[in-house]
Amino acid sequence: MLTAYTIDQIRAAESALMATLPEGTLMERAATGLAVACARTLGHVYGSRVVLLVGGGDNGGDALYAGARLASRGARVDAILAGTRVHAAGLAALRRSGGRVTELGGAVSGEAPAAPPDAGPDAGRTVPARDAPGGGRTPARPGRGAVSAAGELIRAADLVVDGLAGIGGTGALREPYATLAGLAGETAGAVVAVDVPSGVDAGSGRIDGAVVRADVTVTFGAYKIGSLVDPGAGNAGRLELVDIGLGPYLPDPEATALTGADVARMLPRPDAGSDKYSRGVVGVAAGSHEYTGAAVLAVGGAIRAGAGLVRYAGVAEPVAQVRARWPEAVITPLRPDEGIGEVGRVQAWVLGPGLGTGPESLALARSVLASDVPVLVDADGLTLVAQDRSLLRRAAPVLITPHAGELSRLLDVPRAQIEARRLEHVRRAASELGVTVLLKGSTTLVAQQGLPVRANLTGSPWLATGGTGDVLAGLAGALLAGGLSGYDAASCAAYLHGIAGRHGPLAAWDVLEAVPGVIRTLADGLRKDG
């Protein structure tokens, strides 16, 4: 399981660790790991062109020291100083290794004196750029000539290292950082971010302006929440963790992400004594005259996920479609005003896909939510409960699976605000509504009050097509009926759904058919691992 932490948690762990180590050890470890990751990204170091985007904090120092290592291996390294301050010892190390230093106000001239022989990486401290070895003035806003020169370096680079803003940065990037972030997107080479892409709030994933879009983010000590949660995660690229020794000093995480092995261990598995009832009976109340396909896909998602039995309840048109496609399902036709009293016993319900939002649909939703088993509420079911949130107040667990628009109706918050602050709003929904929340999106998030938010890392843009949410609802409902908690059922379902939808173009039916193979692959991997 991947674990991620708030900035305060990271800072506290760093402070505790630094108290036990010689000065400069942490930066030395970080810079070494960064240099190794950069070399791996380049493939070959000698003769490559590397540009460092250097801010005034520790990330800038990490970039400078890593650049010095690459320069000593034959890379041509140019550092562009963006801040009004610079890490002096890191700058001196780069110059000694043959690196070149420029700033947006003009070329830096002169030789940098060597740092004292006993000076570790942190001994160089950050000083005003004009006072640094070979330093000069950094303008508040770069001129055209400076931008042009920086752009030429960046566009010609084989590798751009983003060391502009650190994990403590919040809000929009100021100048000249914002200009450099935009220029980084013009390189033909790879972009490696130091700890977190500049412009991403490391604690939440929020982006308020210009941002660096990285191919690789090299993060130190522990994952930062902002690299797992969109919109920040979408700019982080591949994550590489460098161990600098923080582990023993870290508290419980604020966010996590399941791996395939985690999911394989959680999934319900039949044994020699299993029967269809012990494996989980899931009820599906979905579909309507207008949306017959939603019922077919939700029932199929439950069947393909391994439910022992699926009971479907619906009106005539979707009943005919489900009966034709899924002979395994036990079907109860309902009159428009009829509840679920005659359906039979289930261990969990899936409520809402394609159900409609009229009075008859509301009556059916009330009937399902009056039951004493866990209920997953999706799609039209969410529209119905948004009209009366008291329907969610029940003794048995509730799992809701909204996208941002549906959550906006439940919380009375603009959709754009939810998209920009997904972590904040999924937590709020779990707390305010008293339910488990699976917030769909480019990074699906699962929240339950008192537990770390789980980010799903398997999502794919190919899943942005009609009907895939219905499949997800059935899949998660089967896991609920199989005995998983809402928190685990949602997390595992999102993981499986993401893997099943990785390769497109695809339709919802393709995702449904891929689910059993994904489950088998995970189970096989678990057996091989012992």
Secondary structure as GFF3:
##gff-version 3
##sequence-region A 1 530
A	DSSP	beta_strand	2	5	.	.	.	ID=ss1
A	DSSP	alpha_helix	7	18	.	.	.	ID=ss2
A	DSSP	alpha_helix	25	42	.	.	.	ID=ss3
A	DSSP	beta_strand	49	54	.	.	.	ID=ss4
A	DSSP	alpha_helix	58	72	.	.	.	ID=ss5
A	DSSP	beta_strand	76	81	.	.	.	ID=ss6
A	DSSP	beta_strand	85	87	.	.	.	ID=ss7
A	DSSP	alpha_helix	88	96	.	.	.	ID=ss8
A	DSSP	beta_strand	100	103	.	.	.	ID=ss9
A	DSSP	beta_strand	106	107	.	.	.	ID=ss10
A	DSSP	three_ten_helix	121	124	.	.	.	ID=ss11
A	DSSP	beta_strand	126	128	.	.	.	ID=ss12
A	DSSP	three_ten_helix	129	131	.	.	.	ID=ss13
A	DSSP	alpha_helix	144	156	.	.	.	ID=ss14
A	DSSP	beta_strand	159	163	.	.	.	ID=ss15
A	DSSP	alpha_helix	177	184	.	.	.	ID=ss16
A	DSSP	beta_strand	190	194	.	.	.	ID=ss17
A	DSSP	beta_strand	216	220	.	.	.	ID=ss18
A	DSSP	beta_strand	223	224	.	.	.	ID=ss19
A	DSSP	three_ten_helix	225	227	.	.	.	ID=ss20
A	DSSP	three_ten_helix	232	235	.	.	.	ID=ss21
A	DSSP	beta_strand	238	242	.	.	.	ID=ss22
A	DSSP	three_ten_helix	247	249	.	.	.	ID=ss23
A	DSSP	beta_strand	255	257	.	.	.	ID=ss24
A	DSSP	alpha_helix	260	266	.	.	.	ID=ss25
A	DSSP	beta_strand	281	285	.	.	.	ID=ss26
A	DSSP	alpha_helix	292	304	.	.	.	ID=ss27
A	DSSP	beta_strand	309	314	.	.	.	ID=ss28
A	DSSP	alpha_helix	316	325	.	.	.	ID=ss29
A	DSSP	beta_strand	330	333	.	.	.	ID=ss30
A	DSSP	beta_strand	348	351	.	.	.	ID=ss31
A	DSSP	alpha_helix	359	369	.	.	.	ID=ss32
A	DSSP	beta_strand	375	377	.	.	.	ID=ss33
A	DSSP	alpha_helix	380	387	.	.	.	ID=ss34
A	DSSP	three_ten_helix	389	392	.	.	.	ID=ss35
A	DSSP	beta_strand	398	400	.	.	.	ID=ss36
A	DSSP	alpha_helix	404	411	.	.	.	ID=ss37
A	DSSP	alpha_helix	415	420	.	.	.	ID=ss38
A	DSSP	alpha_helix	422	433	.	.	.	ID=ss39
A	DSSP	beta_strand	436	439	.	.	.	ID=ss40
A	DSSP	beta_strand	445	447	.	.	.	ID=ss41
A	DSSP	beta_strand	453	455	.	.	.	ID=ss42
A	DSSP	three_ten_helix	461	463	.	.	.	ID=ss43
A	DSSP	alpha_helix	468	481	.	.	.	ID=ss44
A	DSSP	alpha_helix	486	500	.	.	.	ID=ss45
A	DSSP	alpha_helix	508	528	.	.	.	ID=ss46
###
